[in-house]
Amino acid sequence: MTTIAELPAVTECSVAGCSYNDHSHCHAAAVTIGGSGPDAECATFIPLGVKGGLDKVLTHVGACQRSDCSHNTSLECSAPSVRVGAGRDSADCLTFAPR
């Protein structure tokens, strides 16, 4: 059984327009990676003027909907850590690697 602490951490988020971003650190409890095509979209991205999330940076990848990613094992991310940043979508998983 895997606990949330054992899931890959989001080590960086360079998407300044996300409500969960605070100085390049994601403050959501967990993110979901989704999307289609060559980019893996951070489905947790919220472009509001209100800051959200936790006081402490503890963000992990809660779910990965990209079964075509080499880091995806049973819809869970197996990468050591992930980075989120600008891509074709507002926020993409920059660790995405197609199989």
C-alpha distance (Angstrom), angle and dihedral (degrees) to the residues before:
residue distance angle dihedral
M1 . . .
T2 3.79 . .
T3 3.79 122.4 .
I4 3.80 123.3 -152.0
A5 3.81 89.4 -107.2
E6 3.82 88.7 61.2
L7 3.82 93.9 53.1
P8 3.82 118.1 97.5
A9 3.78 113.7 -80.6
V10 3.80 122.7 -128.0
T11 3.80 97.7 -122.0
E12 3.80 97.5 -178.0
C13 3.79 140.9 13.2
S14 3.78 116.8 -174.4
V15 3.83 95.2 178.5
A16 3.81 101.7 113.7
G17 3.82 93.8 -175.3
C18 3.82 95.6 64.7
S19 3.80 120.2 103.4
Y20 3.81 90.6 -137.8
N21 3.82 94.4 53.5
D22 3.79 118.1 100.6
H23 3.81 115.6 172.0
S24 3.84 93.3 -27.6
H25 3.81 93.3 -47.6
C26 3.79 123.8 111.3
H27 3.81 114.0 -130.0
A28 3.83 97.9 -172.0
A29 3.80 113.9 115.4
A30 3.81 89.2 -126.1
V31 3.79 137.3 -11.4
T32 3.79 131.2 -139.2
I33 3.79 119.8 -140.9
G34 3.81 115.6 -149.8
G35 3.78 139.3 134.0
S36 3.78 130.5 108.2
G37 3.75 139.0 -108.2
P38 3.81 123.5 30.8
D39 3.82 95.8 -26.6
A40 3.80 126.7 68.2
E41 3.79 106.3 -144.5
C42 3.80 122.8 -144.6
A43 3.81 97.6 -126.4
T44 3.82 90.8 -166.3
F45 3.84 91.8 67.6
I46 3.81 110.5 124.0
P47 3.83 117.7 -178.1
L48 3.81 99.8 -155.9
G49 3.79 130.9 132.2
V50 3.80 89.1 -126.2
K51 3.79 118.1 90.7
G52 3.78 114.7 -130.4
G53 3.74 141.2 177.7
L54 3.75 138.8 57.4
D55 3.80 127.4 -28.0
K56 3.81 90.0 -126.9
V57 3.79 125.6 52.9
L58 3.82 105.9 -114.3
T59 3.80 101.6 135.1
H60 3.79 119.7 156.9
V61 3.80 134.7 173.6
G62 3.79 102.4 -94.7
A63 3.80 97.1 -178.0
C64 3.77 139.3 -0.2
Q65 3.78 117.4 -155.1
R66 3.82 92.3 -177.0
S67 3.80 103.1 99.9
D68 3.82 87.4 172.0
C69 3.84 91.8 66.4
S70 3.81 117.5 102.5
H71 3.83 89.1 -136.1
N72 3.83 93.1 56.2
T73 3.80 116.4 105.4
S74 3.81 114.9 172.3
L75 3.84 89.8 -23.4
E76 3.82 91.6 -54.1
C77 3.79 123.6 111.3
S78 3.80 114.6 -114.2
A79 3.82 97.2 -176.9
P80 3.82 114.5 119.0
S81 3.82 88.5 -120.2
V82 3.80 138.8 -23.2
R83 3.78 137.3 -132.2
V84 3.79 123.6 -148.9
G85 3.79 121.5 -156.0
A86 3.76 146.7 135.6
G87 3.77 117.9 -45.9
R88 3.78 135.5 141.5
D89 3.81 87.3 -53.6
S90 3.80 123.6 51.9
A91 3.81 91.7 -94.6
D92 3.80 126.5 10.3
C93 3.79 136.0 -176.4
L94 3.79 101.0 -110.8
T95 3.82 90.5 -165.9
F96 3.83 91.6 65.3
A97 3.81 111.0 126.0
P98 3.81 118.8 -179.6
R99 3.80 117.5 -129.3
